[in-house]
Amino acid sequence: MATSSSHNTDTTTITPQDDINSPHHPLNFHPNDHPGLLLIAKKLNGSDNYGTWKRSMLIALSAKNKLKLINGEYDEPPIDSPLRAYWERANDMLISWILNTVSEQIGNHLTFVNSACALWSELQEHYSQLDGHRIYQLANEIVELKQSNCTIECTCENGKENGEREGGAYLGWLWPVLAIPYPHRECALAAYPF
């Protein structure tokens, strides 16, 4: 009489994003990562350099696979979760990395923020404010650009026109930025190095 044995096969597959030991998991760190690490050379010193600071930090945090922790995509696990200790370590590391790249004056006001996501939001809320004066300056620069026998569309396609200031790229960039609704306009303006 033949006996049949049944195997209990688990069809659950663990993706690299689910494996805490995978470098693709946002809570995983490289052995060389530490709280004193400087991710970028420039320090945030206020609204004047917030746009370039933010862009540099986003690139660095993306390279470290930590964007989900600061933009809220990776939720804080419950207290009883086995991932809680890993999340707390990652959160503390990110807070340290962010505070390492802000001026002492700014950092002194942020030392009691307990979440990297909340810290990131606080910096954005406080320093990404674009004042009406800058918008006025940009609108005036558009008006003052010489078009020299060429339409705006022509200038945007051709770049420099008769030795004028980077007309095409500059005008082609400024025009749509001023059409962006206000809450998102400062993000676009911060990306352009004036």
N, C-alpha and C positions, 0 to 999 in steps of 0.2 A: 504494500500500500504506500503510495507516494504521498508525502506530506508537502504541502506548499507553505512556504514561509513568506510572509509579507514584510516588506521593508517600509519603514516609516520615513518617507523622503520629504524633507522640508524644502518647499519650493520658494521660500523667502530668499530673495537675493539682496545683499547689502551693496548699495552703490557707494562710490567714494565719498559722496556728500553726506552719507549716513554714518560712515565709519570715523569715529573720533580720532583714530590713529592715522587717517589719510591726510595728506597735505591739502586736500581739497575741502576739508571740513573747516568751517570758520572758527571753530574753537581750538583747532590744532595750531601749535607754534613750532617754529624751527628751533633747534637747540641754541642757536646764537641770538635769539630774540630775548631781550631783557628790558626792564622798565626804563633804563637810562638811555635807550637807543634813540638817536636823532634820525627821524625818517626823512626830513628835509632840512636844507640849510637855512632857509628864510624863516624868520619869526614873524608871527602876526603882531602888528603894532597898532592896529585900528582899522577903521573903514578904508583908509587909503590903500592898503595892500591886501585887504580881505580876499578879493577875487583871485589874485594870483596865488595867495597862500592856500586858499581852498582848493584850487585846481591842483596844486602840487601835492597837497595832502590826499586828495582823492586818488591820484595816480599811485602814490606810495601805499595807501591802504588797499587799493585794488591789487597791487603787486603782492601784498601780504595776505590777500583773500579775506579781508576784514570789513569790507563795505557793508555787508549784511548786518553787522553788529552796530554800525553807527546810523544806518538809515532805517532801522526798525524792522527789516525783513526777517531777522532772526530774533524770535521772541525770547524774553527772559524765561527760563524754565522755572517750574514751581519749586518751592523749597525742598520737597521730598524727591525731586527728580535726580537720577544718577548723573545727569549732566550739569547739575547746579554748580558744583565745585569748579568744573571746567569753565562754565560761563562766568563765574565770579573772577576767576583768574584772567580770562580774556578781557572782561570788562575793565578790571584794574590796569591791565597792561595797556589797553587803548587809552584810558584816561591819562596814564603816564605819558604815552607817546604824544597825545594832543597837547598836554600841558608843557611838554618839552619844547614845543614849537610855537609857543605864544610868549609875548613879552612878560616880564616879571609883574608889571603893573596889571596886566590883564589876568594873568594866572592867579594872582592874589585874590581876585574876586570870584574865582571858580573852584577853589580847593574843596568846597563842600558839596559839589555836585557828585551824586553817587552813581550815575549811569553815563556811559560813553555816548549813548544815543541822546540823552538829555543834554550833555555837555555840547555835543555837536549842534543840536538845535538851538541852544542858548547862544552860541557863538554866531550862528547864522542869523538869528533874530536880532541880535544886538549890532553886528557889524556889516551886514549886507544891505543896510539901509542906503538907498541912493537918494540924494536930495534933489529938489527941483532945480537948483542952480546948475548941477551937472547936466541935467536934461536940456536946460536952456542953452548951455554951452555947446552941446552936441548939435542941437537944432541950428544954431548960428553957424557952426562949422559946415554944415550941409549947405546952407544958403551961400556961404562965402567961397565955396569951392568953384573955381573957374571951369566952365565947360567948353570954352573956346571952340565954337562952331561944331559942337557935338552934343547930342542929346544925353540925358542922364544914362539911358540904357547903353548907349555907345561907350560912354566913359566907363561904365561898370564892366563892360566886356574887354576894353582895351587896356586897362590899367593906367599907367602914367600917360598923361596927355600933354605934349609940348613942354616937358620938364616940370609940369605942375606937381604939387604935392600928391603922393600916391593916390590920385583921384579915384581910379577904378576900384581897387580893393577897399580903400577907405570908405568911399561913398557907398559902394555896394554893400558894405557891412553896416554902416550907420543907418541907412534908410530903413531897412527892415527892423532894426532894433527899436527904433522909436515907435514902430507900429505894434510892438509886443505889448500886451496888457501889463499894467504897472507891476503887479506882484512878481512877474517873471522877468521884467525888463532888466532889473539890476543883475540878474544872473548872466544874461547875455552881455551886458556892458562890462561886467567884471572880467569876462574872458578875453576882451580885446586890450592889448597893451598900448595905451595911448601915450 
